[in-house]
């Protein structure tokens, strides 16, 4: 959550046109530092594109800043991407075997394993898509609540309204069930999802 908060704050600085181009470039460099420190490939590639396609072009051609050499390492990017893609391929091969054999529980666990690889390298959208598939292949209430919780928390941290709202809605089923703690979690996250989506009135209605 701490990393997600830092990323969110720095993205706000980059997107704020009231900040100077130097400040916005500096925030981009800080994001690259966090990406490299955490092996967050998705963040690294996204920020690199943002710098090259947008931030750098704010400066005059003869005064454009350079990304620090320790962060401008395409070999690091290629190495991490190769590792990421290799791990995904390995897990996908395992999944294909379980699908052929019709092993539902193994399919669910394999989907979660692949999602864990995506999370490891920062690809939260891919992870939530796989968790959703695992959810659809689950029947036990504890498995459903576990996956629902993963998607809600990750959706909130990644500011992904699409998944956050969908699984808050699914989680509301449990609000009046025999697990009040989980119901309270879903209610609070539904409230936060409405605020995140600029719906303050609907957010208040969730609590009353």
GROMACS elastic network, one bead per residue, 0.5 to 0.9 nm:
[ bonds ]
;  ai    aj funct       b0    kb
    1     5     6  0.61369   500
    1     6     6  0.86732   500
    1   157     6  0.66579   500
    2     5     6  0.51804   500
    2     6     6  0.63566   500
    2     7     6  0.87421   500
    3     6     6  0.51134   500
    3     7     6  0.61918   500
    3     8     6  0.85719   500
    3    34     6  0.80426   500
    4     7     6  0.51240   500
    4     8     6  0.60997   500
    4     9     6  0.86746   500
    4   157     6  0.56804   500
    4   158     6  0.69920   500
    5     8     6  0.50486   500
    5     9     6  0.61937   500
    5    10     6  0.86352   500
    5   157     6  0.75163   500
    6     9     6  0.52205   500
    6    10     6  0.61752   500
    6    11     6  0.85100   500
    6    31     6  0.85116   500
    6    34     6  0.88658   500
    7    10     6  0.52407   500
    7    11     6  0.60207   500
    7    12     6  0.85692   500
    7    31     6  0.66993   500
    7    34     6  0.82585   500
    7    43     6  0.89867   500
    8    11     6  0.51712   500
    8    12     6  0.62706   500
    8    13     6  0.88761   500
    8   157     6  0.85059   500
    8   158     6  0.83170   500
    8   159     6  0.83984   500
    9    12     6  0.51100   500
    9    13     6  0.65310   500
    9    14     6  0.89077   500
   10    13     6  0.50620   500
   10    14     6  0.63314   500
   10    15     6  0.87088   500
   10    24     6  0.86052   500
   10    27     6  0.56264   500
   10    28     6  0.74337   500
   10    30     6  0.78290   500
   10    31     6  0.69815   500
   11    14     6  0.50203   500
   11    15     6  0.61119   500
   11    16     6  0.85175   500
   11    24     6  0.89597   500
   11    27     6  0.76321   500
   11    28     6  0.79708   500
   11    31     6  0.82864   500
   12    15     6  0.52227   500
   12    16     6  0.60784   500
   13    16     6  0.52533   500
   13    17     6  0.83590   500
   13    18     6  0.89379   500
   13    19     6  0.70031   500
   13    23     6  0.77319   500
   13    24     6  0.61731   500
   13    27     6  0.67076   500
   13    28     6  0.89205   500
   14    17     6  0.77238   500
   14    19     6  0.78285   500
   14    21     6  0.86846   500
   14    23     6  0.78168   500
   14    25     6  0.74035   500
   14    26     6  0.87479   500
   14    27     6  0.63030   500
   14    28     6  0.68502   500
   14    55     6  0.85225   500
   15    18     6  0.89011   500
   15    19     6  0.86090   500
   15    24     6  0.77998   500
   16    19     6  0.58328   500
   16    20     6  0.89179   500
   16    24     6  0.80636   500
   17    20     6  0.74201   500
   17    21     6  0.83966   500
   17    24     6  0.86471   500
   19    22     6  0.81490   500
   19    23     6  0.62052   500
   19    24     6  0.65614   500
   20    23     6  0.52071   500
   20    24     6  0.63211   500
   20    25     6  0.86174   500
   21    24     6  0.50493   500
   21    25     6  0.60240   500
   21    26     6  0.84641   500
   21    55     6  0.71741   500
   21    56     6  0.85935   500
   21    58     6  0.64971   500
   21    59     6  0.73701   500
   22    25     6  0.51082   500
   22    26     6  0.60640   500
   22    27     6  0.86242   500
   22    59     6  0.87900   500
   22    65     6  0.88745   500
   23    26     6  0.50052   500
   23    27     6  0.62032   500
   23    28     6  0.86541   500
   24    27     6  0.51170   500
   24    28     6  0.63054   500
   24    29     6  0.87950   500
   24    55     6  0.72931   500
   25    28     6  0.50232   500
   25    29     6  0.63457   500
   25    30     6  0.87657   500
   25    51     6  0.74087   500
   25    55     6  0.62437   500
   25    56     6  0.76286   500
   25    65     6  0.83564   500
   26    29     6  0.51151   500
   26    30     6  0.63337   500
   26    31     6  0.87304   500
   27    30     6  0.50603   500
   27    31     6  0.63082   500
   27    32     6  0.87664   500
   28    31     6  0.50584   500
   28    32     6  0.63534   500
   28    33     6  0.87542   500
   28    47     6  0.65645   500
   28    48     6  0.83612   500
   28    50     6  0.82913   500
   28    51     6  0.70171   500
   28    55     6  0.84088   500
   29    32     6  0.50119   500
   29    33     6  0.63018   500
   29    34     6  0.87671   500
   29    47     6  0.84648   500
   29    51     6  0.88091   500
   29    67     6  0.69665   500
   29    68     6  0.79030   500
   29    71     6  0.80991   500
   30    33     6  0.50091   500
   30    34     6  0.63537   500
   30    35     6  0.86226   500
   31    34     6  0.50956   500
   31    35     6  0.61031   500
   31    36     6  0.86947   500
   31    43     6  0.76666   500
   31    44     6  0.76442   500
   31    47     6  0.71611   500
   32    36     6  0.61864   500
   32    37     6  0.85027   500
   32    43     6  0.74675   500
   32    44     6  0.55944   500
   32    45     6  0.88549   500
   32    47     6  0.67040   500
   32    48     6  0.76908   500
   32    71     6  0.66467   500
   33    36     6  0.53151   500
   33    37     6  0.60751   500
   33    38     6  0.85852   500
   33    44     6  0.85467   500
   33    70     6  0.89916   500
   33    71     6  0.67973   500
   34    37     6  0.50774   500
   34    38     6  0.60855   500
   34    39     6  0.83374   500
   34    40     6  0.78052   500
   34    43     6  0.85902   500
   34    44     6  0.84606   500
   35    38     6  0.53412   500
   35    39     6  0.57980   500
   35    41     6  0.66566   500
   35    42     6  0.81098   500
   35    43     6  0.57086   500
   35    44     6  0.51949   500
   35    45     6  0.89433   500
   35    47     6  0.89447   500
   35   122     6  0.87462   500
   36    39     6  0.50296   500
   36    40     6  0.63278   500
   36    41     6  0.76614   500
   36    43     6  0.88650   500
   36    44     6  0.69539   500
   36    71     6  0.73583   500
   36    76     6  0.86669   500
   36    77     6  0.89667   500
   37    40     6  0.77339   500
   38    41     6  0.85576   500
   38   120     6  0.87816   500
   38   121     6  0.82336   500
   38   122     6  0.88511   500
   39    42     6  0.89174   500
   39    43     6  0.89692   500
   39    44     6  0.84184   500
   39    80     6  0.74021   500
   39   120     6  0.77601   500
   39   121     6  0.60756   500
   39   122     6  0.79409   500
   40    43     6  0.55400   500
   40    44     6  0.62715   500
   40    45     6  0.88163   500
   40    80     6  0.89712   500
   40   119     6  0.87724   500
   40   120     6  0.72969   500
   40   123     6  0.81501   500
   41    44     6  0.50422   500
   41    45     6  0.61032   500
   41    46     6  0.84164   500
   41    77     6  0.72236   500
   41    80     6  0.69752   500
   41    81     6  0.69952   500
   41    84     6  0.85533   500
   41   120     6  0.89750   500
   41   121     6  0.53012   500
   41   122     6  0.60695   500
   41   123     6  0.78225   500
   42    45     6  0.54111   500
   42    46     6  0.60556   500
   42    47     6  0.85584   500
   42   121     6  0.65459   500
   42   122     6  0.51453   500
   42   123     6  0.56251   500
   42   124     6  0.86782   500
   43    46     6  0.51233   500
   43    47     6  0.59971   500
   43    48     6  0.84111   500
   43   121     6  0.86712   500
   43   122     6  0.65964   500
   43   123     6  0.82943   500
   44    47     6  0.53545   500
   44    48     6  0.60625   500
   44    49     6  0.86478   500
   44    77     6  0.81002   500
   45    48     6  0.51276   500
   45    49     6  0.62433   500
   45    50     6  0.86346   500
   45    77     6  0.80367   500
   46    49     6  0.52724   500
   46    50     6  0.62532   500
   46    51     6  0.87538   500
   47    51     6  0.60667   500
   47    52     6  0.85133   500
   48    51     6  0.51675   500
   48    52     6  0.61407   500
   48    53     6  0.84179   500
   48    72     6  0.88798   500
   49    52     6  0.51715   500
   49    53     6  0.57525   500
   49    54     6  0.79699   500
   50    53     6  0.52922   500
   50    54     6  0.54679   500
   50    55     6  0.64626   500
   50    56     6  0.86363   500
   51    54     6  0.55249   500
   51    56     6  0.56437   500
   51    57     6  0.83023   500
   51    67     6  0.88695   500
   52    55     6  0.65101   500
   52    56     6  0.57529   500
   52    57     6  0.74688   500
   53    56     6  0.70730   500
   53    57     6  0.69831   500
   54    57     6  0.54700   500
   54    58     6  0.69150   500
   55    58     6  0.55491   500
   55    59     6  0.77400   500
   56    59     6  0.57958   500
   56    60     6  0.86069   500
   56    61     6  0.87130   500
   56    64     6  0.61830   500
   56    65     6  0.72094   500
   56    66     6  0.86480   500
   57    60     6  0.72860   500
   57    61     6  0.76844   500
   57    64     6  0.78241   500
   58    61     6  0.89484   500
   58    64     6  0.83494   500
   59    62     6  0.81311   500
   59    63     6  0.62397   500
   59    64     6  0.53209   500
   59    65     6  0.79786   500
   60    63     6  0.52769   500
   60    64     6  0.61488   500
   61    64     6  0.57081   500
   66    69     6  0.81614   500
   66    72     6  0.87522   500
   67    70     6  0.83694   500
   67    71     6  0.66059   500
   67    72     6  0.58863   500
   68    71     6  0.54824   500
   68    72     6  0.61441   500
   69    73     6  0.69353   500
   70    73     6  0.64073   500
   71    74     6  0.87025   500
   71    76     6  0.88967   500
   72    76     6  0.87576   500
   73    76     6  0.53917   500
   73    77     6  0.66054   500
   73    78     6  0.88922   500
   74    78     6  0.60881   500
   74    79     6  0.84757   500
   75    78     6  0.50818   500
   75    79     6  0.60151   500
   75    80     6  0.85425   500
   76    79     6  0.51152   500
   76    80     6  0.60992   500
   76    81     6  0.84461   500
   77    80     6  0.53228   500
   77    81     6  0.60301   500
   77    82     6  0.84981   500
   78    81     6  0.51304   500
   78    82     6  0.60107   500
   78    83     6  0.86037   500
   79    82     6  0.51694   500
   79    83     6  0.62961   500
   79    84     6  0.86557   500
   80    83     6  0.50833   500
   80    84     6  0.60944   500
   80    85     6  0.86178   500
   80   121     6  0.84581   500
   81    85     6  0.60551   500
   81    86     6  0.84123   500
   81   121     6  0.87221   500
   82    85     6  0.52533   500
   82    86     6  0.60236   500
   82    87     6  0.86117   500
   83    86     6  0.51265   500
   83    87     6  0.61808   500
   83    88     6  0.86281   500
   84    87     6  0.53337   500
   84    88     6  0.62788   500
   84    89     6  0.87048   500
   84   117     6  0.72810   500
   84   118     6  0.78214   500
   84   120     6  0.86650   500
   84   121     6  0.69124   500
   85    88     6  0.51025   500
   85    89     6  0.61242   500
   85    90     6  0.86537   500
   86    89     6  0.51332   500
   86    90     6  0.62438   500
   86    91     6  0.87582   500
   87    90     6  0.51788   500
   87    91     6  0.63346   500
   87    92     6  0.85698   500
   87   114     6  0.82597   500
   87   117     6  0.69381   500
   88    91     6  0.52385   500
   88    92     6  0.59988   500
   88    93     6  0.86122   500
   88   114     6  0.61915   500
   88   115     6  0.89143   500
   88   117     6  0.66256   500
   88   118     6  0.78147   500
   89    93     6  0.61634   500
   89    94     6  0.87409   500
   90    93     6  0.52659   500
   90    94     6  0.65927   500
   90    95     6  0.88605   500
   91    94     6  0.51003   500
   91    95     6  0.62461   500
   91    96     6  0.87395   500
   91   110     6  0.69644   500
   91   111     6  0.83941   500
   91   113     6  0.70088   500
   91   114     6  0.57795   500
   91   117     6  0.86928   500
   92    96     6  0.61777   500
   92    97     6  0.87439   500
   92   110     6  0.79720   500
   92   111     6  0.84360   500
   92   114     6  0.71165   500
   93    96     6  0.51560   500
   93    97     6  0.65287   500
   93    98     6  0.89503   500
   94    97     6  0.52892   500
   94    98     6  0.65717   500
   94    99     6  0.88540   500
   94   107     6  0.89309   500
   94   110     6  0.71047   500
   95    98     6  0.51478   500
   95    99     6  0.61907   500
   95   100     6  0.87000   500
   95   106     6  0.78935   500
   95   107     6  0.60796   500
   95   108     6  0.89610   500
   95   109     6  0.88641   500
   95   110     6  0.55337   500
   95   111     6  0.71306   500
   95   114     6  0.87225   500
   96    99     6  0.50548   500
   96   100     6  0.62287   500
   96   101     6  0.86918   500
   96   107     6  0.85295   500
   97   100     6  0.52284   500
   97   101     6  0.63817   500
   97   102     6  0.86403   500
   97   103     6  0.88813   500
   97   107     6  0.89295   500
   98   101     6  0.51256   500
   98   102     6  0.60003   500
   98   103     6  0.53277   500
   98   104     6  0.76427   500
   98   105     6  0.89305   500
   98   106     6  0.61320   500
   98   107     6  0.56897   500
   98   110     6  0.81770   500
   99   103     6  0.63912   500
   99   104     6  0.77035   500
   99   106     6  0.84890   500
   99   107     6  0.64001   500
  100   103     6  0.79747   500
  101   104     6  0.88252   500
  102   106     6  0.86730   500
  102   107     6  0.79837   500
  103   106     6  0.53364   500
  103   107     6  0.60508   500
  103   108     6  0.87489   500
  104   107     6  0.50010   500
  104   108     6  0.62920   500
  104   109     6  0.87338   500
  104   137     6  0.67246   500
  104   138     6  0.81303   500
  105   108     6  0.51416   500
  105   109     6  0.63077   500
  105   110     6  0.85958   500
  105   137     6  0.77539   500
  105   138     6  0.76365   500
  106   109     6  0.50686   500
  106   110     6  0.59621   500
  106   111     6  0.84899   500
  107   110     6  0.50807   500
  107   111     6  0.61211   500
  107   112     6  0.86403   500
  107   134     6  0.75542   500
  107   137     6  0.76405   500
  108   111     6  0.52321   500
  108   112     6  0.64215   500
  108   113     6  0.87807   500
  108   131     6  0.85559   500
  108   133     6  0.77795   500
  108   135     6  0.76831   500
  108   136     6  0.86716   500
  108   137     6  0.59348   500
  108   138     6  0.68748   500
  109   112     6  0.50710   500
  109   113     6  0.62168   500
  109   114     6  0.87864   500
  109   134     6  0.74589   500
  110   114     6  0.62526   500
  110   115     6  0.84988   500
  110   134     6  0.85055   500
  111   114     6  0.52236   500
  111   115     6  0.61701   500
  111   116     6  0.86724   500
  111   127     6  0.89150   500
  111   130     6  0.57299   500
  111   131     6  0.67517   500
  111   133     6  0.72849   500
  111   134     6  0.58463   500
  112   116     6  0.61729   500
  112   117     6  0.88448   500
  112   127     6  0.81204   500
  112   130     6  0.68369   500
  112   131     6  0.61207   500
  112   134     6  0.67285   500
  112   147     6  0.89585   500
  113   116     6  0.50800   500
  113   117     6  0.66631   500
  114   117     6  0.52041   500
  114   118     6  0.65763   500
  114   119     6  0.88127   500
  114   127     6  0.74918   500
  114   130     6  0.74738   500
  115   118     6  0.51027   500
  115   119     6  0.62261   500
  115   120     6  0.85974   500
  115   123     6  0.87938   500
  115   124     6  0.83153   500
  115   126     6  0.70049   500
  115   128     6  0.71870   500
  115   129     6  0.82072   500
  115   130     6  0.57887   500
  115   131     6  0.66253   500
  116   119     6  0.50353   500
  116   120     6  0.60883   500
  116   121     6  0.88515   500
  116   127     6  0.68936   500
  117   120     6  0.50125   500
  117   121     6  0.66225   500
  117   122     6  0.87466   500
  117   123     6  0.85558   500
  117   127     6  0.79994   500
  118   121     6  0.54200   500
  118   122     6  0.61514   500
  118   124     6  0.65008   500
  118   125     6  0.84636   500
  118   126     6  0.63845   500
  118   127     6  0.54534   500
  119   123     6  0.55107   500
  119   124     6  0.55296   500
  119   125     6  0.88207   500
  119   126     6  0.82166   500
  119   127     6  0.60748   500
  120   123     6  0.77097   500
  120   124     6  0.89296   500
  121   124     6  0.85293   500
  122   125     6  0.87786   500
  122   127     6  0.89538   500
  123   126     6  0.56348   500
  123   127     6  0.64613   500
  123   128     6  0.89723   500
  124   128     6  0.61526   500
  124   129     6  0.86106   500
  124   154     6  0.70863   500
  124   155     6  0.80154   500
  124   158     6  0.70923   500
  125   128     6  0.52756   500
  125   129     6  0.62982   500
  125   130     6  0.88152   500
  125   154     6  0.89700   500
  125   155     6  0.83509   500
  125   158     6  0.84241   500
  125   160     6  0.79980   500
  125   163     6  0.86541   500
  126   129     6  0.51761   500
  126   130     6  0.64353   500
  126   131     6  0.87328   500
  127   130     6  0.52291   500
  127   131     6  0.61614   500
  127   132     6  0.86006   500
  127   151     6  0.86084   500
  128   132     6  0.60409   500
  128   133     6  0.86144   500
  128   150     6  0.81743   500
  128   151     6  0.58074   500
  128   154     6  0.76792   500
  128   155     6  0.78009   500
  128   163     6  0.73912   500
  129   132     6  0.51561   500
  129   133     6  0.65010   500
  129   134     6  0.88235   500
  129   151     6  0.89780   500
  129   163     6  0.86201   500
  130   134     6  0.62035   500
  130   135     6  0.85074   500
  131   135     6  0.60232   500
  131   136     6  0.85859   500
  131   147     6  0.63155   500
  131   148     6  0.83522   500
  131   150     6  0.79439   500
  131   151     6  0.70291   500
  132   136     6  0.62689   500
  132   137     6  0.86685   500
  132   147     6  0.76112   500
  132   148     6  0.82741   500
  132   151     6  0.78389   500
  133   136     6  0.50427   500
  133   137     6  0.63364   500
  133   138     6  0.88036   500
  134   138     6  0.62706   500
  134   144     6  0.87435   500
  134   147     6  0.76681   500
  135   138     6  0.51448   500
  135   139     6  0.81042   500
  135   143     6  0.75942   500
  135   144     6  0.58257   500
  135   145     6  0.88904   500
  135   147     6  0.61463   500
  135   148     6  0.75485   500
  136   139     6  0.80352   500
  136   144     6  0.85534   500
  138   141     6  0.81850   500
  138   143     6  0.64675   500
  138   144     6  0.62905   500
  139   142     6  0.86835   500
  139   143     6  0.72694   500
  139   144     6  0.69034   500
  140   143     6  0.53758   500
  140   144     6  0.63430   500
  140   145     6  0.87957   500
  141   144     6  0.50718   500
  141   145     6  0.61571   500
  141   146     6  0.85139   500
  142   145     6  0.51639   500
  142   146     6  0.60175   500
  142   147     6  0.86221   500
  143   146     6  0.50573   500
  143   147     6  0.61809   500
  143   148     6  0.84236   500
  144   147     6  0.53322   500
  144   148     6  0.60036   500
  144   149     6  0.85435   500
  145   149     6  0.60148   500
  145   150     6  0.86002   500
  145   171     6  0.74599   500
  145   174     6  0.85037   500
  145   182     6  0.80559   500
  146   149     6  0.51648   500
  146   150     6  0.63190   500
  146   151     6  0.88179   500
  147   150     6  0.50373   500
  147   151     6  0.62460   500
  147   152     6  0.85713   500
  148   151     6  0.53117   500
  148   152     6  0.61427   500
  148   153     6  0.86203   500
  148   167     6  0.60518   500
  148   168     6  0.78914   500
  148   170     6  0.77111   500
  148   171     6  0.65947   500
  149   152     6  0.51682   500
  149   153     6  0.60554   500
  149   154     6  0.84049   500
  149   167     6  0.82790   500
  149   168     6  0.88635   500
  149   171     6  0.82542   500
  149   182     6  0.86601   500
  149   185     6  0.86890   500
  149   186     6  0.82764   500
  150   153     6  0.53970   500
  150   154     6  0.60268   500
  150   155     6  0.83013   500
  151   154     6  0.51760   500
  151   155     6  0.56889   500
  151   156     6  0.83732   500
  151   163     6  0.68832   500
  151   164     6  0.69030   500
  151   167     6  0.68658   500
  151   168     6  0.89941   500
  152   155     6  0.50672   500
  152   156     6  0.61245   500
  152   157     6  0.86321   500
  152   163     6  0.71368   500
  152   164     6  0.50700   500
  152   165     6  0.79842   500
  152   166     6  0.86769   500
  152   167     6  0.60953   500
  152   168     6  0.65341   500
  152   171     6  0.89206   500
  152   186     6  0.82915   500
  152   189     6  0.74355   500
  153   156     6  0.52364   500
  153   157     6  0.62281   500
  153   158     6  0.85722   500
  153   164     6  0.78238   500
  153   189     6  0.82841   500
  154   157     6  0.50713   500
  154   158     6  0.59264   500
  154   159     6  0.82156   500
  154   160     6  0.80808   500
  154   163     6  0.87853   500
  154   164     6  0.79740   500
  155   158     6  0.51908   500
  155   159     6  0.57726   500
  155   161     6  0.67142   500
  155   162     6  0.79240   500
  155   163     6  0.57294   500
  155   165     6  0.84893   500
  155   167     6  0.89773   500
  156   160     6  0.62764   500
  156   161     6  0.74479   500
  156   163     6  0.86643   500
  156   164     6  0.61012   500
  156   189     6  0.80523   500
  156   192     6  0.83083   500
  156   193     6  0.73329   500
  156   196     6  0.86195   500
  157   160     6  0.77490   500
  158   161     6  0.86620   500
  159   162     6  0.89461   500
  159   164     6  0.79908   500
  159   193     6  0.88935   500
  159   196     6  0.77362   500
  160   163     6  0.59418   500
  160   164     6  0.60739   500
  160   165     6  0.86131   500
  161   165     6  0.58197   500
  161   166     6  0.82498   500
  161   193     6  0.69768   500
  161   196     6  0.76576   500
  161   197     6  0.69708   500
  162   165     6  0.57872   500
  162   166     6  0.63172   500
  162   167     6  0.88184   500
  163   166     6  0.51650   500
  163   167     6  0.61061   500
  163   168     6  0.83518   500
  164   167     6  0.56091   500
  164   168     6  0.60533   500
  164   169     6  0.85793   500
  164   189     6  0.83159   500
  164   190     6  0.81408   500
  164   193     6  0.66547   500
  165   168     6  0.50667   500
  165   169     6  0.60878   500
  165   170     6  0.86584   500
  165   189     6  0.88972   500
  165   190     6  0.70108   500
  165   193     6  0.63359   500
  165   194     6  0.81209   500
  166   169     6  0.52059   500
  166   170     6  0.64132   500
  166   171     6  0.86876   500
  167   171     6  0.58249   500
  167   172     6  0.84105   500
  167   186     6  0.88822   500
  168   172     6  0.62014   500
  168   186     6  0.59391   500
  168   187     6  0.78215   500
  168   189     6  0.68627   500
  168   190     6  0.55375   500
  168   193     6  0.81890   500
  169   172     6  0.52879   500
  169   173     6  0.75708   500
  169   186     6  0.84959   500
  169   190     6  0.76771   500
  170   173     6  0.59552   500
  170   174     6  0.82609   500
  171   174     6  0.57310   500
  171   175     6  0.72247   500
  171   182     6  0.84768   500
  171   183     6  0.74992   500
  171   186     6  0.59493   500
  171   187     6  0.85746   500
  172   175     6  0.51219   500
  172   176     6  0.80407   500
  172   183     6  0.68981   500
  172   186     6  0.63517   500
  172   187     6  0.71995   500
  172   190     6  0.85498   500
  173   176     6  0.71367   500
  173   177     6  0.75219   500
  173   183     6  0.83515   500
  174   178     6  0.77426   500
  174   179     6  0.70635   500
  174   180     6  0.80358   500
  174   182     6  0.72406   500
  174   183     6  0.55901   500
  174   186     6  0.83146   500
  175   178     6  0.83223   500
  175   179     6  0.74889   500
  175   180     6  0.65085   500
  175   181     6  0.86430   500
  175   182     6  0.71202   500
  175   184     6  0.68300   500
  175   185     6  0.88018   500
  175   186     6  0.71861   500
  175   187     6  0.73741   500
  176   179     6  0.77668   500
  176   180     6  0.70983   500
  176   183     6  0.68561   500
  177   180     6  0.68465   500
  177   183     6  0.75586   500
  178   181     6  0.89714   500
  178   183     6  0.88363   500
  179   182     6  0.56465   500
  179   183     6  0.63858   500
  179   184     6  0.88374   500
  180   184     6  0.60166   500
  180   185     6  0.85864   500
  181   184     6  0.51729   500
  181   185     6  0.63807   500
  181   186     6  0.88391   500
  182   185     6  0.50217   500
  182   186     6  0.62986   500
  182   187     6  0.86525   500
  183   186     6  0.51647   500
  183   187     6  0.61819   500
  183   188     6  0.87040   500
  184   187     6  0.50638   500
  184   188     6  0.62078   500
  184   189     6  0.85752   500
  185   188     6  0.53009   500
  185   189     6  0.61746   500
  185   190     6  0.85290   500
  186   189     6  0.51086   500
  186   190     6  0.59361   500
  186   191     6  0.85094   500
  187   190     6  0.50801   500
  187   191     6  0.62308   500
  187   192     6  0.87350   500
  187   206     6  0.70091   500
  187   207     6  0.74380   500
  188   191     6  0.50527   500
  188   192     6  0.62946   500
  188   193     6  0.86266   500
  188   206     6  0.84504   500
  188   207     6  0.81402   500
  189   193     6  0.59741   500
  189   194     6  0.86056   500
  190   193     6  0.50122   500
  190   194     6  0.63582   500
  190   195     6  0.87901   500
  190   203     6  0.75233   500
  190   206     6  0.71799   500
  191   194     6  0.53737   500
  191   195     6  0.65494   500
  191   196     6  0.87839   500
  191   200     6  0.87247   500
  191   202     6  0.79783   500
  191   204     6  0.72504   500
  191   205     6  0.84757   500
  191   206     6  0.59258   500
  191   207     6  0.71923   500
  192   195     6  0.50514   500
  192   196     6  0.60424   500
  192   197     6  0.85355   500
  192   203     6  0.71518   500
  193   197     6  0.61480   500
  193   198     6  0.86974   500
  193   199     6  0.85628   500
  193   203     6  0.78576   500
  194   197     6  0.50375   500
  194   198     6  0.63121   500
  194   200     6  0.64735   500
  194   201     6  0.84284   500
  194   202     6  0.63622   500
  194   203     6  0.50090   500
  194   204     6  0.88143   500
  194   206     6  0.87731   500
  195   198     6  0.50347   500
  195   199     6  0.53824   500
  195   200     6  0.54292   500
  195   201     6  0.87616   500
  195   202     6  0.82996   500
  195   203     6  0.60707   500
  196   199     6  0.74741   500
  196   200     6  0.88158   500
  197   200     6  0.84437   500
  198   201     6  0.89571   500
  198   203     6  0.89846   500
  199   202     6  0.54843   500
  199   203     6  0.61880   500
  199   204     6  0.89216   500
  200   204     6  0.63160   500
  200   205     6  0.87094   500
  201   204     6  0.52742   500
  201   205     6  0.64022   500
  201   206     6  0.89238   500
  202   206     6  0.64219   500
  203   206     6  0.52897   500
  203   207     6  0.71438   500
  204   207     6  0.55097   500
  204   208     6  0.66157   500
  205   208     6  0.51844   500
